[in-house]
Amino acid sequence: MLRFLPFLFLLPACVMAKPVEPESVKLIKGCKELVAMYDREGKENQLVSWFGSVSEGMQAGYCRGVIGEYRRNNELRALEQWSSHKPCNQPDWFTQAQQIASFSPEPYAGYSIGHILESSCGR
């Protein structure tokens, strides 16, 4: 009987655990947080930085990091495959984040992050 005692303590944690969100939904939500932290010109809003939560900051940082790496790798691919590779139609990371933030998470839940990034570039 005592061997089942630890499972009784774990049961509430298992019941209350949220289902895992797809990475594509995390990216869209993160970009929504990132765009909310900046004004229309792409300048950081200081009030949001002071009063935003750590969770919102982490989500925004995730979006910024994914877009930054995608754009860096996109430039490298353009150099390697200079004739057949199309560049991203968005001029900078902020406009690409705005484009991703405009997506609704539900239809993109089954898509990969790569598909969302390509779509945000207009490809």
N, C-alpha and C positions, 0 to 999 in steps of 0.2 A: 504494500500500500504506500509506503514512504517513497518508493521509487517513482511514483507518478506525481509527487508533490511539485517538482520543478515545472512540470507541464501546466499545472494550474496557474502558475505565475506568468507563463508565456502566453496563455490563451487570450487574455485581454489585449495584449499587444498585437497578436495576429488578427484579432477581430477588428481592431481599430485601424489597421494599416490601410493606406490608400492604394488603389491599383496604380501600377507604373504607367506614366504617360509616355507615349512615343516620343522619340527624339525630335521629330519634326514639330510636334506641338510645343515642346520645350523651347525650340528655337523661335517660333512665332511669338510665344508669350514673352520670351526674353527680349525680342526686338521691340515689342510694344512697350516694355519697361524702359528700354534704352531710348526710344524716341520720346517718351514722356520726360526723360531727364534733360532733354535739349530743347531749345527753341527752334523756330523755323529756319534760322540761318545756320544751325548746327553748333551753336554756342551753348555751353553747359549752363543749366539753370541752377544757381547756387542754392536756392531754397529747397529744391528737390534733393540735392546732395546732403543737405543738413538734416532734413526731416524724413528722408526715405529710409526704408528698413534694410537690414543686411540682406535679406532674401531677395528683395527687388534689385539691389546692387549686384548680387551674384548672378541673377538671371540676365541683367543687362550686360554684365561682363562676359557671360557665356556667348551672347549674341555678337558682341563686339569682337571677341576672339575668333569665333567661327568665320565671320565675314572677313576679318583681317587675314586669316590663313587662306581662305578661299581666294581672295584677291591676289595675294602673294603667289600662290600656286598657279593661278590663272595667268599671271604675267610670265611666269617661267614656262608654262606650256605654250604661250604665244611666241616666246623666243625660240623654243625648240621646233614648233610646228608653224612657223611664221606664215606659211601660205594658206593652210587649211583651218587654222584656229580662229574663231571669232572672238574679239574682245568683249568684255562686259559693257552693256549700253549705259550703265549707271556711272556717273562721273566720280563718285566717291563712296566711302563706306556708309555715310549717313543717309544718302538718298537710297542706297540699297537696303538699309535697315528700315527706312520708311516704307519701301515697297513690300518687304517681308511682313512688317507690322500691319499692312493693309489686308493681308490674307486672313481668311477665317480659319481657325484651327481645325474644325470638324472635317471639311473636305480633304485637307492635307494630312490627316492622321495616318493614313496608310502609305504615304510617300516617304522617300528618303530625304535626308538633309541635302544631298547633292541635287535632287530634283527641285527642291525649293530654291536653292541658290541659283540654279540655272534659270528657273522661272523668273526670279527677281532681276536677273540680268537681261531679260527680254529674249531669251533663246528658247 
